[in-house]
Amino acid sequence: MSHALRSAVLLLGFAHAALSPLPAAAQEYPAREIRSICNFAAGSGAESMAALIKAETENWGKYVRLAKIEPQ
């Protein structure tokens, strides 16, 4: 590789590094409420587990809404 080409590649590399954007600040996830849908009967193991998860996420300061769909 010639000296001029090597210099051009290095210059482009440095320019790219200098002009690339700074890392963006991460958003707090999730940004809105979480909706959990449980399609099992009330009192079932799945519904109980969803309630436990809801209680645990309240410790994180997040809101989880449980939507119960009764089986037909």
C-alpha positions, 0 to 999 in steps of 0.5 A: 500500500502506498504511503499516500493511500495509507495516510488517507485511510488513517485520516479517514479513520481518525475523522470517523472516530472524531465525528462519530456521535457520543454514546446515547444515554440509555432510557429507563426500561420500561418507560410505561406500564407493563400489562400482563394478561393471564388467561387462566382461572383466578386462583390458578398457579399462573395467576398466583405467579403473575401476582407475585411478579407484580408485587416484585416489580413494585419494588422496582418502582414500575407498575404492572397491570394484571388483565384477567381473561376468564376461560370460556 
